[in-house]
């Protein structure tokens, strides 16, 4: 009898200790059941949306980032020629290394009548030039495309910028970082505006004559302005 009472007492004690655990478990199950099942999906979607937005912002920042040197290349590639006429007297030289030849340069080099390159290399200091003796003639690219028939004598700043953006054709030039034709769209018109100011000075219009004069001044007296000198003036 005593053993039975002891066993009964132990069972009752265990039951009292186990009941709260069962009740707590049931309450937790009820909470999970009554919770809105879409809340987790909503919070997850919000987090994904935030992440996507941050990525898009980073991508947009990379997209609108503009390399100023490449913008200068885009202008140079619109203005420069692959061919240039240099010195009419150069065509009279026999190029036989004659002593005291009047057509040789002081350093011994030859005076060249013209030069050509595989890609645009020079912004010509003339609108057009002709060597009668040799029958050579050349019209600069900037004269044909910037002035042409629409603006035969002068362009305003707005016309200059519009021509750079819409009218003048581009070819990857010699010098500077490579910019292919498909990537040569002018993104920053302030660079074109800067070039107009360099060429026109305080004038409201840029004439063909002044264009050629300023190009030669920027080239240090040479007949064509090359990339290095062009970049130097554009970044001063």
C-alpha positions in Angstrom: 0.0 0.0 0.0 2.8 2.4 0.9 4.5 1.7 -2.4 1.3 2.4 -4.3 0.9 5.8 -2.5 4.5 6.7 -3.3 4.1 5.8 -7.0 0.8 7.8 -7.2 2.5 10.8 -5.6 5.4 10.7 -8.1 2.9 10.5 -11.0 0.9 13.5 -9.8 4.1 15.6 -9.4 5.3 14.8 -12.9 1.9 15.7 -14.3 1.9 19.1 -12.6 5.4 19.8 -14.0 4.5 18.8 -17.5 1.2 20.6 -17.9 2.8 24.2 -18.1 5.2 23.0 -20.8 2.3 21.6 -22.9 0.3 24.8 -22.4 3.2 27.0 -23.5 3.7 24.9 -26.6 0.0 25.2 -27.5 0.1 29.0 -27.1 3.1 29.2 -29.5 1.4 27.1 -32.1 -1.7 29.4 -31.8 0.5 32.5 -32.4 2.1 31.1 -35.5 -1.3 30.0 -36.8 -3.0 33.4 -36.4 0.0 35.4 -37.8 -0.5 36.9 -41.3 1.4 34.5 -43.6 2.0 37.3 -46.1 3.9 39.4 -43.6 7.2 37.5 -44.1 6.9 37.7 -47.9 6.1 41.4 -47.7 9.2 42.1 -45.6 11.3 40.0 -47.8 10.1 41.7 -50.9 10.7 45.1 -49.3 14.3 44.1 -48.5 14.8 42.8 -52.1 13.3 46.1 -53.4 15.7 48.1 -51.3 18.6 46.0 -52.5 17.6 46.4 -56.1 17.1 50.1 -55.7 20.6 50.5 -54.2 22.1 48.5 -57.1 20.2 50.6 -59.6 21.5 53.8 -58.0 25.0 52.5 -58.2 24.5 51.5 -61.9 23.0 54.9 -62.7 26.0 56.6 -61.0 28.3 54.6 -63.2 26.3 55.4 -66.3 26.3 59.2 -65.8 30.0 59.3 -64.9 31.8 61.2 -67.6 35.5 61.0 -68.5 36.5 64.6 -69.4 39.5 63.4 -71.5 37.2 61.2 -73.6 34.9 64.1 -74.1 37.9 66.1 -75.5 38.7 63.1 -77.8 35.2 63.2 -79.2 35.7 66.8 -80.2 39.2 66.2 -81.7 37.8 63.2 -83.7 35.2 65.5 -85.2 37.6 68.2 -86.2 40.8 66.4 -87.2 41.9 65.3 -90.7 43.9 62.3 -91.9 45.6 64.5 -94.5 47.2 67.9 -94.3 49.0 70.3 -96.7 52.1 71.7 -95.1 54.6 73.6 -97.2 54.3 74.3 -100.9 58.0 74.5 -101.2 58.3 71.0 -100.0 57.1 69.7 -103.3 60.1 71.2 -105.0 62.7 69.1 -103.1 64.2 66.1 -104.8 64.8 64.4 -101.4 68.3 63.4 -102.3 70.0 64.8 -99.2 71.7 67.6 -101.2 74.1 69.8 -99.2 72.7 73.3 -98.3 69.4 72.5 -99.9 67.0 75.5 -99.5 64.1 73.1 -99.0 65.7 71.4 -96.0 65.0 72.3 -92.4 67.7 73.8 -90.1 67.9 70.5 -88.3 68.5 68.6 -91.6 64.9 67.4 -92.0 62.9 67.8 -95.1 60.1 70.3 -95.7 57.1 68.2 -96.6 54.5 69.3 -98.9 51.9 67.2 -97.3 51.4 64.3 -94.8 48.8 61.6 -94.3 48.0 59.3 -91.4 45.9 56.2 -90.9 43.5 58.0 -88.6 42.7 61.6 -88.0 45.8 63.3 -86.6 45.7 67.1 -87.4 43.2 69.9 -87.0 44.2 71.9 -90.0 45.0 75.6 -89.5 43.4 76.4 -92.9 39.9 76.1 -94.2 41.1 75.2 -97.7 44.5 75.3 -99.3 45.9 74.7 -102.8 49.4 74.3 -104.1 49.3 75.3 -107.7 52.8 74.1 -108.7 52.1 70.5 -107.5 48.4 70.5 -108.2 47.6 69.5 -104.6 44.5 70.9 -102.9 42.7 70.2 -99.7 39.6 71.4 -97.8 39.6 70.9 -94.1 37.0 68.7 -92.4 35.9 71.5 -90.1 35.3 73.8 -93.0 33.1 71.3 -94.8 31.1 70.1 -91.8 31.1 73.0 -89.4 30.5 75.8 -91.9 29.6 74.3 -95.2 26.7 75.8 -97.1 24.6 76.5 -94.0 27.1 78.7 -92.2 29.5 79.7 -94.9 31.3 82.5 -93.0 30.7 82.3 -89.2 28.9 80.3 -86.5 27.4 81.4 -83.2 28.2 79.5 -80.0 24.8 77.6 -80.1 25.4 76.7 -83.8 28.9 75.5 -83.0 27.7 73.3 -80.2 24.8 72.0 -82.2 27.1 71.1 -85.1 29.4 69.2 -82.8 26.6 67.2 -81.3 24.5 66.5 -84.3 26.2 67.3 -87.6 30.0 66.6 -87.5 31.0 63.0 -88.2 33.4 61.3 -85.8 36.3 58.9 -86.4 38.7 57.6 -83.7 41.7 59.9 -83.9 45.4 59.3 -83.2 46.1 60.3 -79.6 44.3 60.1 -76.4 42.2 57.2 -75.0 40.5 55.2 -77.7 36.8 56.1 -78.2 35.0 54.1 -80.9 32.4 55.6 -83.1 29.6 53.8 -81.3 30.6 55.5 -78.0 31.3 59.0 -79.4 28.0 60.6 -78.6 28.8 63.9 -76.9 27.5 63.7 -73.3 28.7 67.0 -72.0 28.1 70.0 -74.2 30.1 72.2 -71.8 33.3 70.7 -73.4 32.2 72.0 -76.8 31.3 75.3 -75.2 34.8 75.5 -73.7 36.3 74.9 -77.1 34.2 77.7 -78.7 35.4 80.1 -76.1 39.0 79.1 -76.7 38.6 79.7 -80.4 36.3 82.8 -80.5 37.6 84.6 -77.4 35.2 87.3 -76.5 33.5 87.3 -79.9 29.9 86.2 -80.2 30.6 84.4 -83.5 33.5 82.3 -84.8 34.5 83.1 -88.4 36.4 80.7 -90.6 39.4 83.0 -90.7 39.6 83.2 -86.9 39.1 79.5 -86.6 42.2 78.9 -88.7 44.2 81.6 -87.0 43.5 80.3 -83.5 44.2 76.7 -84.5 47.6 77.7 -85.7 48.3 79.7 -82.5 47.3 76.8 -80.4 49.6 74.6 -82.5 52.5 76.8 -81.8 52.8 78.1 -85.4 52.5 74.6 -87.0 50.1 73.9 -89.8 48.1 71.4 -87.9 47.1 71.0 -84.2 47.8 67.5 -82.8 46.2 65.8 -79.9 48.7 66.6 -77.2 48.6 70.4 -77.8 44.8 70.3 -78.2 44.4 68.5 -74.9 46.7 70.9 -73.2 44.7 73.9 -74.2 41.4 72.2 -73.4 42.5 71.4 -69.8 44.3 74.6 -68.9 
